[in-house]
Amino acid sequence: MNHSIFQAKFELTIVVPVFNEEDNLERVKDEFTSYFSTSPHPSQVLFVNDGSTDNSQLFIEAICKSSDRFHYLQLSKNLGLSAALKAGIDHANTEFIGYIDSDLQTSPFDFDLLMKYRHDYALVTGYRQNRKDSFVKNMSSTIANGFRRFMTKDKAIDTGCPLKILQAKYAKKIPFFKGMHRFIPALIMLQKGKIKQIPVRHFPRVAGEAKYHFFNRLVGPFKDCFAYRWMKKRYINYEIVNQA
């Protein structure tokens, strides 16, 4: 990937993690192609194939050959959403970095709502209105969000919403490890970054299968809260005021 072109041509890199989403990727291409044609913000997609075992990689490569708006990284094996996001953030070289899931339960067009606030906030995150998920999924997310807010004091309404814009200078300092994608607002707060929350649309999944079930929506986040608390006490945050 030519990072000098990557940076000069675009303002926003949108990281799209992919794990066994072959049935959704053609729709991802079509949605983003439409978004690119109307958005005032020059942007591109960076797929991160998180060790898919279906034909996702073949679809990704075909999409990337069709337009210079699409790029990809292929991880050696499935490492989870936090690893995929970190890889995308590490390799993006634009001023702003976005995130959306490849199931398209949120819309790329709503990035324009978030981008209005990009210069004033380290993180602009959506929160899903009128969620189109099952009762069990909604309830487990509500419980997990409530416990996380209690533990982190981040005041995030919907930290799991897969629609975010981050200033790259903050995103690249996030101390990612497994499960930390659930704590992006709290991790931005550790850097003294400001956060803006915007209501966004939510849609039913139309293809493929959800990768997160009861354990990793509820039990996993519960355990990760304690990891976050441990890290918060030991977090190093510095600011350079002069150098020679």
Residue pairs with C-beta under 8 A, 6 or more apart in sequence:
1 71
1 91
3 93
6 13
6 44
6 71
6 92
6 93
6 94
7 93
7 94
9 42
9 44
10 42
10 43
10 44
10 94
11 41
11 42
11 43
11 94
11 95
11 96
12 41
12 42
12 43
12 44
12 94
12 95
12 96
12 97
12 98
12 111
12 115
12 165
13 43
13 44
13 45
13 46
13 88
13 92
13 93
13 94
13 96
13 97
13 98
14 32
14 43
14 44
14 45
14 46
14 97
14 98
14 99
14 100
14 108
14 111
15 46
15 48
15 84
15 85
15 88
15 89
15 92
15 97
15 98
15 99
15 100
16 28
16 45
16 46
16 47
16 48
16 88
16 99
16 100
16 101
16 102
17 48
17 50
17 81
17 84
17 85
17 88
17 99
17 101
17 102
18 25
18 47
18 48
18 49
18 50
18 52
18 56
18 60
18 84
18 102
19 49
19 50
19 51
19 52
19 56
19 78
19 84
19 211
20 52
20 53
20 54
20 56
20 208
20 209
20 211
21 28
21 52
21 54
21 56
21 102
21 103
21 208
22 52
22 54
22 55
22 56
22 58
22 59
22 208
23 207
23 208
24 102
24 103
24 104
24 206
24 207
24 208
25 56
25 59
25 60
25 63
25 102
26 59
27 104
27 206
27 207
28 45
28 63
28 102
28 104
29 63
29 66
29 70
31 104
31 107
31 108
32 45
32 69
32 70
32 108
33 67
33 69
34 109
35 43
35 108
35 109
35 111
36 43
36 69
38 109
39 109
39 111
39 112
40 112
41 111
41 112
41 115
43 69
43 98
43 111
44 68
44 69
44 70
44 71
45 69
45 70
45 71
46 71
46 72
46 73
46 88
46 91
46 92
47 60
47 63
47 64
47 70
47 71
47 72
47 73
47 102
48 72
48 73
48 75
48 84
48 85
48 87
48 88
49 56
49 57
49 60
49 72
49 73
49 74
49 75
50 75
50 78
50 79
50 80
50 81
50 83
50 84
51 75
51 76
51 77
51 78
51 79
52 78
53 78
57 74
60 72
60 74
61 72
63 70
64 70
64 71
64 72
73 87
73 88
73 91
75 83
75 84
75 87
80 178
80 179
81 181
82 176
82 177
82 178
82 179
82 180
82 181
83 176
83 178
85 99
85 176
85 181
86 174
86 176
88 97
88 99
89 97
89 166
89 168
89 171
89 172
89 174
89 176
90 172
92 168
92 171
93 168
94 168
95 167
95 168
96 115
96 118
96 165
96 166
96 167
96 168
97 165
97 166
97 167
97 168
97 171
98 111
98 114
98 163
98 164
98 165
98 166
99 162
99 163
99 164
99 166
100 106
100 108
100 111
100 162
100 163
101 162
103 205
103 207
103 208
103 210
104 203
104 206
105 132
105 162
105 202
105 203
105 204
105 205
106 126
106 128
106 161
106 162
106 163
106 200
106 201
106 202
106 203
107 163
107 200
107 201
107 203
110 126
110 163
110 200
110 201
111 163
111 165
113 126
113 198
113 200
114 124
114 125
114 126
114 163
114 164
114 165
114 196
114 198
114 200
115 124
115 165
117 124
117 165
117 196
117 198
118 124
118 165
118 167
120 194
120 196
121 167
121 193
121 194
121 195
121 196
122 166
122 167
122 170
122 188
122 191
122 193
122 194
122 195
123 164
123 165
123 166
123 167
123 170
123 184
123 185
123 188
123 193
123 194
123 195
123 196
124 164
124 165
124 166
124 195
124 196
124 197
124 198
125 156
125 158
125 159
125 161
125 163
125 164
125 165
125 184
125 185
125 195
125 196
125 197
125 198
126 158
126 161
126 163
126 164
126 197
126 198
126 199
126 200
127 156
127 157
127 158
127 161
127 197
127 198
127 199
127 200
128 158
128 161
128 200
128 201
128 202
129 199
129 200
129 201
129 202
130 201
130 202
131 138
131 202
132 202
132 203
132 204
133 141
133 202
136 214
137 210
137 217
140 214
140 217
140 218
141 158
141 160
141 217
143 218
144 160
144 182
144 217
144 218
144 221
144 222
145 156
145 157
145 158
145 159
145 160
147 221
147 222
147 225
148 154
148 156
148 159
148 182
148 183
148 186
148 221
148 225
149 155
149 156
151 225
151 226
151 228
151 229
152 183
152 185
152 186
152 189
152 225
152 228
152 229
152 232
153 186
154 183
154 185
154 186
154 189
154 195
155 185
156 185
156 186
156 195
156 197
157 197
158 197
159 182
159 183
159 184
159 185
159 186
160 182
161 200
163 200
164 184
166 184
166 188
167 193
170 188
170 191
170 193
173 191
174 180
174 184
174 187
174 188
175 187
175 231
175 235
177 227
179 220
179 221
179 223
179 224
179 227
180 187
180 224
180 228
182 221
182 224
183 224
183 228
185 195
186 228
186 232
188 195
189 195
190 232
190 235
190 237
191 237
192 237
